[in-house]
Amino acid sequence: MSAQQNTKPDHVKLIKKLVFTVVFMFGFGFALVPLYDVFCDITGLNGKTSNSVASQSQAVDVDRLVTVEFIAHTQGRLPWTFEPEIKRIKVHPGEHHEVNFLVSNQSAGDMVVQAIPSVSPGLAATYFNKVECFCFNHQPLEKGELAKLGLQFYIDPELPAEYGTVTLSYTLFDISDKIEASAFAELFADSE
């Protein structure tokens, strides 16, 4: 009987450790996204651009050209076509440019999407300034509708010289089910 009494406390200790591990991992999972955002802000990784309007650049570096590439994706099986009008442009840092992205809703119903930008290399994201961007707003499109979405931007003249090419990528996400019915109807009323 003495052997059985010695194993009971070991089981209790093991169960306590396992419960603690499960609770810790659950809490860590919730904290991971904010921690990742802080890490990206500190290191400049992940290529997140600002979702706010940039002011106009005053200085133009005419002695330097930077290639800006444009890429467009749709999330999952989103029944839309989405592509940049031009794939690549050479710009002088500080110079204002406007490009368009073409989008088509090929679904059987009206949808609302949101574009999420990303810049590569990630450290160049802080130098990519959007003056006006379709990513600032939700994009409603009726079924079968085609649209031209505009982006006005400039590259900050302070962009380090080692960055000769900057890639801007957009991914469209379907947010139709995340919008209340009244707001959904209002978006389509405003787009007419």
VEXMIGU-114701 format. One record per residue (C-alpha): x, y, z; residue in one letter. Coordinates in pm, whole numbers. Layout:
# residues N
node xx=X, yy=Y, zz=Z, r=a
...
***
This chain:
# residues 192
node xx=0, yy=0, zz=0, r=m
node xx=285, yy=238, zz=57, r=s
node xx=371, yy=227, zz=-319, r=a
node xx=16, yy=342, zz=-407, r=q
node xx=29, yy=632, zz=-165, r=q
node xx=353, yy=758, zz=-321, r=n
node xx=204, yy=763, zz=-676, r=t
node xx=-106, yy=966, zz=-585, r=k
node xx=85, yy=1287, zz=-507, r=p
node xx=283, yy=1246, zz=-832, r=d
node xx=-41, yy=1230, zz=-1031, r=h
node xx=-176, yy=1539, zz=-858, r=v
node xx=147, yy=1729, zz=-932, r=k
node xx=138, yy=1620, zz=-1297, r=l
node xx=-226, yy=1726, zz=-1338, r=i
node xx=-155, yy=2066, zz=-1181, r=k
node xx=139, yy=2118, zz=-1418, r=k
node xx=-69, yy=2019, zz=-1720, r=l
node xx=-358, yy=2248, zz=-1623, r=v
node xx=-113, yy=2536, zz=-1569, r=f
node xx=44, yy=2469, zz=-1912, r=t
node xx=-296, yy=2468, zz=-2084, r=v
node xx=-401, yy=2795, zz=-1918, r=v
node xx=-64, yy=2956, zz=-1998, r=f
node xx=-77, yy=2851, zz=-2366, r=m
node xx=-437, yy=2975, zz=-2399, r=f
node xx=-339, yy=3315, zz=-2256, r=g
node xx=-27, yy=3330, zz=-2473, r=f
node xx=-242, yy=3263, zz=-2783, r=g
node xx=-455, yy=3570, zz=-2706, r=f
node xx=-150, yy=3786, zz=-2637, r=a
node xx=34, yy=3678, zz=-2952, r=l
node xx=-134, yy=3919, zz=-3197, r=v
node xx=-73, yy=4237, zz=-2992, r=p
node xx=281, yy=4121, zz=-2915, r=l
node xx=343, yy=4061, zz=-3286, r=y
node xx=214, yy=4409, zz=-3373, r=d
node xx=447, yy=4566, zz=-3114, r=v
node xx=738, yy=4359, zz=-3246, r=f
node xx=663, yy=4470, zz=-3604, r=c
node xx=637, yy=4836, zz=-3500, r=d
node xx=973, yy=4819, zz=-3324, r=i
node xx=1161, yy=4625, zz=-3593, r=t
node xx=983, yy=4752, zz=-3904, r=g
node xx=911, yy=4397, zz=-4016, r=l
node xx=590, yy=4270, zz=-4181, r=n
node xx=562, yy=4556, zz=-4432, r=g
node xx=258, yy=4715, zz=-4272, r=k
node xx=183, yy=5055, zz=-4414, r=t
node xx=3, yy=5333, zz=-4238, r=s
node xx=-373, yy=5339, zz=-4289, r=n
node xx=-385, yy=5715, zz=-4257, r=s
node xx=-354, yy=5989, zz=-4514, r=v
node xx=2, yy=6115, zz=-4567, r=a
node xx=79, yy=6480, zz=-4624, r=s
node xx=227, yy=6587, zz=-4956, r=q
node xx=602, yy=6565, zz=-4995, r=s
node xx=774, yy=6897, zz=-5057, r=q
node xx=1117, yy=6775, zz=-5174, r=a
node xx=1173, yy=6565, zz=-5489, r=v
node xx=1499, yy=6376, zz=-5537, r=d
node xx=1542, yy=6404, zz=-5917, r=v
node xx=1884, yy=6235, zz=-5900, r=d
node xx=1736, yy=5902, zz=-5797, r=r
node xx=1482, yy=5656, zz=-5936, r=l
node xx=1302, yy=5389, zz=-5735, r=v
node xx=1105, yy=5108, zz=-5900, r=t
node xx=762, yy=5053, zz=-5744, r=v
node xx=594, yy=4721, zz=-5824, r=e
node xx=224, yy=4653, zz=-5771, r=f
node xx=68, yy=4316, zz=-5686, r=i
node xx=-298, yy=4235, zz=-5620, r=a
node xx=-450, yy=3924, zz=-5458, r=h
node xx=-792, yy=3813, zz=-5343, r=t
node xx=-838, yy=3622, zz=-5021, r=q
node xx=-930, yy=3257, zz=-5061, r=g
node xx=-1191, yy=3192, zz=-5326, r=r
node xx=-1323, yy=3546, zz=-5343, r=l
node xx=-1511, yy=3564, zz=-5677, r=p
node xx=-1354, yy=3891, zz=-5787, r=w
node xx=-1082, yy=3983, zz=-6031, r=t
node xx=-837, yy=4232, zz=-5891, r=f
node xx=-524, yy=4361, zz=-6065, r=e
node xx=-313, yy=4675, zz=-6100, r=p
node xx=-349, yy=4873, zz=-6424, r=e
node xx=29, yy=4886, zz=-6440, r=i
node xx=263, yy=4633, zz=-6280, r=k
node xx=567, yy=4858, zz=-6235, r=r
node xx=657, yy=5226, zz=-6237, r=i
node xx=983, yy=5419, zz=-6185, r=k
node xx=947, yy=5721, zz=-5957, r=v
node xx=1163, yy=5996, zz=-5816, r=h
node xx=1139, yy=5995, zz=-5434, r=p
node xx=910, yy=6275, zz=-5321, r=g
node xx=725, yy=6287, zz=-5654, r=e
node xx=347, yy=6241, zz=-5640, r=h
node xx=202, yy=5955, zz=-5851, r=h
node xx=-138, yy=5806, zz=-5915, r=e
node xx=-208, yy=5448, zz=-6019, r=v
node xx=-529, yy=5249, zz=-6050, r=n
node xx=-635, yy=4898, zz=-5964, r=f
node xx=-912, yy=4729, zz=-6164, r=l
node xx=-1167, yy=4524, zz=-5975, r=v
node xx=-1465, yy=4320, zz=-6088, r=s
node xx=-1729, yy=4149, zz=-5874, r=n
node xx=-1798, yy=3817, zz=-6047, r=q
node xx=-2014, yy=3679, zz=-5766, r=s
node xx=-2387, yy=3618, zz=-5776, r=a
node xx=-2458, yy=3902, zz=-5532, r=g
node xx=-2351, yy=4239, zz=-5401, r=d
node xx=-2039, yy=4230, zz=-5187, r=m
node xx=-1824, yy=4463, zz=-4976, r=v
node xx=-1448, yy=4412, zz=-4954, r=v
node xx=-1158, yy=4574, zz=-4776, r=q
node xx=-807, yy=4597, zz=-4922, r=a
node xx=-514, yy=4538, zz=-4687, r=i
node xx=-176, yy=4671, zz=-4806, r=p
node xx=170, yy=4533, zz=-4745, r=s
node xx=508, yy=4668, zz=-4856, r=v
node xx=819, yy=4467, zz=-4926, r=s
node xx=1090, yy=4494, zz=-4810, r=p
node xx=922, yy=4550, zz=-4476, r=g
node xx=1165, yy=4819, zz=-4362, r=l
node xx=1068, yy=5032, zz=-4664, r=a
node xx=702, yy=5043, zz=-4552, r=a
node xx=754, yy=5354, zz=-4341, r=t
node xx=879, yy=5539, zz=-4652, r=y
node xx=578, yy=5450, zz=-4869, r=f
node xx=322, yy=5729, zz=-4821, r=n
node xx=-38, yy=5700, zz=-4940, r=k
node xx=-201, yy=6040, zz=-4998, r=v
node xx=-530, yy=5882, zz=-5109, r=e
node xx=-606, yy=5511, zz=-5119, r=c
node xx=-901, yy=5284, zz=-5182, r=f
node xx=-771, yy=5081, zz=-4886, r=c
node xx=-888, yy=5358, zz=-4650, r=f
node xx=-1253, yy=5266, zz=-4720, r=n
node xx=-1477, yy=4965, zz=-4767, r=h
node xx=-1535, yy=4889, zz=-5136, r=q
node xx=-1894, yy=4797, zz=-5228, r=p
node xx=-1953, yy=4641, zz=-5572, r=l
node xx=-2278, yy=4512, zz=-5712, r=e
node xx=-2275, yy=4174, zz=-5885, r=k
node xx=-2108, yy=4201, zz=-6224, r=g
node xx=-1985, yy=4557, zz=-6158, r=e
node xx=-1640, yy=4675, zz=-6273, r=l
node xx=-1455, yy=4958, zz=-6098, r=a
node xx=-1130, yy=5150, zz=-6108, r=k
node xx=-981, yy=5206, zz=-5762, r=l
node xx=-728, yy=5485, zz=-5725, r=g
node xx=-410, yy=5514, zz=-5523, r=l
node xx=-211, yy=5837, zz=-5486, r=q
node xx=132, yy=5795, zz=-5329, r=f
node xx=489, yy=5910, zz=-5303, r=y
node xx=809, yy=5753, zz=-5179, r=i
node xx=976, yy=5950, zz=-4900, r=d
node xx=1308, yy=6100, zz=-5019, r=p
node xx=1461, yy=5965, zz=-4695, r=e
node xx=1425, yy=5607, zz=-4827, r=l
node xx=1768, yy=5447, zz=-4771, r=p
node xx=1973, yy=5410, zz=-5091, r=a
node xx=1986, yy=5030, zz=-5068, r=e
node xx=1616, yy=5013, zz=-5158, r=y
node xx=1601, yy=5039, zz=-5536, r=g
node xx=1274, yy=4845, zz=-5562, r=t
node xx=968, yy=4862, zz=-5339, r=v
node xx=672, yy=4628, zz=-5386, r=t
node xx=320, yy=4725, zz=-5279, r=l
node xx=84, yy=4431, zz=-5245, r=s
node xx=-289, yy=4446, zz=-5176, r=y
node xx=-510, yy=4160, zz=-5064, r=t
node xx=-889, yy=4193, zz=-5088, r=l
node xx=-1093, yy=4042, zz=-4805, r=f
node xx=-1469, yy=3985, zz=-4815, r=d
node xx=-1621, yy=4174, zz=-4520, r=i
node xx=-1986, yy=4159, zz=-4633, r=s
node xx=-2092, yy=3942, zz=-4338, r=d
node xx=-1918, yy=4173, zz=-4090, r=k
node xx=-2125, yy=4477, zz=-4185, r=i
node xx=-2471, yy=4540, zz=-4041, r=e
node xx=-2757, yy=4528, zz=-4293, r=a
node xx=-2829, yy=4902, zz=-4263, r=s
node xx=-2464, yy=4994, zz=-4318, r=a
node xx=-2444, yy=4747, zz=-4608, r=f
node xx=-2744, yy=4915, zz=-4779, r=a
node xx=-2601, yy=5261, zz=-4707, r=e
node xx=-2268, yy=5168, zz=-4874, r=l
node xx=-2451, yy=5070, zz=-5192, r=f
node xx=-2672, yy=5381, zz=-5180, r=a
node xx=-2360, yy=5602, zz=-5151, r=d
node xx=-2191, yy=5431, zz=-5447, r=s
node xx=-2473, yy=5515, zz=-5690, r=e
***
